[in-house]
Amino acid sequence: MSSRRKIREAVVQFLYAADPAEPFVPAALESPALDLLTEPLRKKVSLARSKAALHLQQGRSNFLEPYRELVSRLARLDLSEKDESALPSVRDLYNAETEIQEDLDILQRELNGNKDPERLEQLLEKLRLLNQQSRAASARFHDTRTDLPALITLRKDAIKLTSKLPLYAERFVQVLDPTPPELPELKSLRKAHAAVADLRQQVTDRLEGITKHLSALDEQINGSLENYRPERVDRVDRAILRLATYELLHCPDIPTAVVIDEAIELSRAFSTTESKRFINGILDKIRKVASQPGDKL
């Protein structure tokens, strides 16, 4: 399905559900109808995010064995109660990084299998929280102070080991950013985000234009009815006619034949079998008005 068809379907569904007396506001686009229409594009975002996360976290698992060794060294020390609490963040860091690797493996299996967007987003959210925990634990033992020589050495080794970790942690944050930075590894993700944003913006622009001219559009539609009271026009048909009339009169870049053909296709998708002929007849009359210089709304 073309992006232009998706835009028209979103507009028609919004016009059908909205109160025509209320002015359109962009916030109203946070609706289940538009979410449904953008779902294929949002699936691409989930897939691109997951692939980028796996790619940019390659090598992070190399920290696990050194972290485990730090935890083992800490466990072997004969510590007082005061010293025992000096570096608990080493264990916290190891636990967080272990879970991160486990969930990255699950993420890879999901990508190789079902590719369920909801499951992918759940895993990415869990990884986001674990990434935060890892960063916090690393920051805590950087701030740790102790007088015990063995702990001082362990702390220095931990700081040296984690010197490369911030890059991995930051790259994961960038993967989840709604506006990913200009990294080659995030090109596909930026493209997927842009497709969703473009669709929403085009729907917004179309709805703003229709509501701006709504009274004049309805006047044009009502004036093209013959032996048919305006209040009898089906609500879905009214939405399709409003969109098509707006395009005929205010979108010179769209060929007239395309506008009418798309309106008929929308009627087939959303309305009754009788709507095709009805909508075609109304739009044919409005088309003649649109083709006359000076008569546009």
N, C-alpha and C positions, 0 to 999 in steps of 0.2 A: 504494500500500500504506500502511495506517495506521501511525502510530508504534507503537501497541500491538502490531501484528503484528510489526514489526521487533524489538521488545523480546523477544517470545516466541520468535522464530526465533533470536535471539542466545543466549537462555538455553538453549534446547534443544541448540543446537550446542555450547555450552560444556559442558553436562551430559554430552553424548555423548562429548566428547573428554577430560573431566577424570576423574581418579581419585576415585571417590566416597568413598574412605577418607580423602582429604586434605581438610583444612578449606579453604574458599574464602578467598582473599586478593584484594583489589582489583587488585594488580599482575598477577594472572593474566589480567586483561582485555586485556593487551597481546598479543593473539593474532590470527593471520591471519583467523580466522572473524569476529571482531568488526570488524576492519578492513574486511572485505568488506561486512559489513552496513551499516557507517557510510559506505561509499564515496560514495553519492549525496549525503550531507550534507557530506562532506569536499570533494566537487566544488564544492558551493556556496561553501564557504570559499575555495577557490582562485579561483573566479570573482569573489567579492566582494573578495578581497585585490587581485587584478589591477586591477579597476575602480577601487578606492579609490586604488591606487598611481598610476595614470594621472591620476586627477582631482587628487590632491594634489601631483603633480609638474608640473602645468601652469605654464608660465612659467619653469621651470628652464632651458630651452633659451636663454632670453634672455641667460644668462651666457656662452654659448659664444663669441660674437664678441668681447666684451671680453677674455675669457681668451686668445683667439688673438692679439689685439693685444698683450697683455702678453708673450706668448712671442716675438712678432716683435720687440718692443722689446728684449727680453733678448738675442735673437740678433744684433741690430745693434750691441750694445755691444762695445767692444774691452776685454775683461776679462783680468786676470791670472789665473793658475791659482787663486789664493786667492779672487778675486772670482767666478770662473766657478762655483765650488761654493757660492756664497752663496745662490742662489735656485733650485736645481734643482726645488724643490717647486712652483714656478709651472708648470713643464712637467708635473710629475706630476698636478697638479690639472686642468690642461687635458686631459690624456690620459684621466683618470678620468671627467671630465664628458662628454667626447666619446663614450666607450663607454657611459655611462649613457643618453645620448640615443639612441644606436643601438639599445640593448636595449629602451628604452621604445617605440621604433617597432616593434620585433619583437613586443613584448608586445601592442601594439595590433593588429597584424596577426593574431596568434594568437587574440585575442578576437573579431576580425571573421571568423575562419575556423573552425578545428577546435575551438577551446576545449578543447584537451587538458589536463586538470588536471596531469598529470605534466610536460608541457612548460611550463605556466604556472609551476609551482613551481620548475622548473629556472631559468627566467628571473628569477624573484623572488629566488632564492638568489644568482644572479650579480650582480644589482643590489644586493643587500645587501652583498656584498663590495666592489663598486665604490664604494658609498656610504661604506663604512668607509675606503677608500683616499682618497677625496675629502676626508673630514673630517680624516684624518691629515695630508694634504698641506697643507691650509689651516692646521692648527695649527702645522706646522713653519715655514712662512714668517712666521707671527706671531712666532715665537721667533728669527727670523734677525736677526743683527746685522752691519752692514757700514759701512765709512767712505766708500765711493764714493758721491758725490752722486747719480749717475744711478740707482744701485741703491736708495739711500734713497728716492728719489722713486717708483721702480717698486714698492718694497715698500709704501709708503703707499697707492698706487693699488690694489694688490692687496688690501690689508686693507680698504679702503673698498668695493671691489667685492664682496668675499666677506662683507660684513656681513649680507647677506640670505640667504646660502646655508645657515646653520645651521637655519633654519626648514624649508627643503625637506628637508634631511638628517634632521632629527628627525621630520618627518612620515612619512618613509619607514620609519623605525624603528618608529613607532607602528602602521603598517599591518601589520607582521610580528609585533607583540606578541600573544601568545595571549589576553591580556585587553586589547583595544583601549580607549583612553580614550574619554570621553564627548564625542566630536566628532560633529556632525551628519553629516559626510561618512563616518563609520565606522559609522553605524547598521546598515546591511545586514550589514556584517562582524560586528558584535557579535551580531546575531541568528543568523547562520550558526554562529558559534562556540558560542552558547548551545544551539542545537539538537543539536550533537554532544555537548556536555557533558551535556545533559539525558538523551539516549539512553543514554550510558554510565552515568550515575548510576542511572537506573531499572533497567538491567540488573544493576548492582552490588547494588542494594537487593534485587532479586528473588533473585539468587543467594545473597546472605547469608541471606535468610529461609529459602530451601530447605535450605541446608546446616545451618542451625541446627536445623531440625526433620526432618532427613533420615531418621533412624531411625524416627521416628513415622510419617512419610509412607510409607516402605517397608512398615511394619507394616500400615498401612491398605490399601495397594495389594495386598500379599500376602494379606491377609485377605479381599479381595474376589475372589480367583481361585477358580475352580471347576474341578476336574479338570485343573489346570495348575500345574506346579511353578514356583516363583518364578524359578529359574535359567533357565527356558526363555523367559522374557519377552525379546523382542528389545531390544537396547540402546537403539535409537532410541525404541521404544515406551515403554521404562522412563523415558527422559528426558522424554517428553511427559507421561506419567502423573504423574511427580513434580511437574512444573510445574503441571499442571491441578489435582492434588490440593491443592497448596499454595494455589492461588488459591481453590478451593472452601472450604477450611477457614480461611484466614487473610486473605482479601481480600474483605470484605463489600461493598465498593464496586463490585465487578464482578458483574454479574448471572450467576446460575448458567447460564442458557442460553448466554450469551456465552462463558463458560469452556469449556463442552462443545463448542460450535460451533467455537471457535478451535482446540481440541485436535484435532478431526476434520480441520480444514483443515491443521494441521501434519502430521498423519499422511499426508494426501494428498501433501503437499510432500516429506516426508522418508522415509516408510516404505513398506510394501507395500500392495497393494490389500486384503488381508485385515485390515489394522490398524484401519481405520475402525470396523468392527463390534465388534472386540475392545475398543478403547479406549472406545467409546461405552458398552458394557456395564459395564465396570469403573467408569467415572465415574458412571454412573447409580446404582450401588450406593453409591458414596461420597457422591453428592449427597444421598441419603436420610439418611445419617449427618449430613451438614453441616446439614440442615434441622431436626435435632432439638436443641433447647436442651440445653446441658451436655455434648454429645458431641464438641464440637470439640477438636482437638488443642491 
